[in-house]
Amino acid sequence: MRTGPILLALALSACGNPAPEPDQPRPSPTPAPPSSTAPTIAPLTAADLDQAQVAGELACSFTDTSDRLLMIARGDVGGRIANAVLRTDQGMARVTAPGGFNAIVHGARFTGGGLTASVAVTGPATGGGESPPMPATLTVERDGAAPLVTSGDWTCGP
């Protein structure tokens, strides 16, 4: 009986990577990195605002450093939700944040339709009056894409 080739095959197969034990977890696959293409945003127009009809008694707005309106959010004092709109490369986007107007005055995280728009106030209010602007950043993220961060002002009031 010729056992040489069989023993050689067994010896070579033993040199490979060992199979994981049945009770050991298998390594999880590495997730794909986010796309390098960040969403883009464009200024809102008067027609956009008329068409969007964002509900709420009081509003906050984000304007970039060129004083272009990029996002408007509205909510009721003591309300349960605040509504916002912004224009992205995929058209008008509606996003919401919990808590109504009071919860968004010092920044908020708005989500909806695979999009997140986060406003982070970065300093004290500048100027005077009832509704002085606060320096802030607007970070827009789409599922699986790199974020877009824009500097500007967050202004809230009547």
Secondary structure by P-SEA (a helix, b strand, c coil): ccaaaaaaaaaaaaacccccccccccccccccccccccbbbbbbcaaaaaaaccccccbbbbbcccccccbbbbbccccccccccccccccbbbbbbcccccccccbbbbbcccbbbbbbbccccccccccccccbbbbbbcccbbbbbbbbbbbbcc
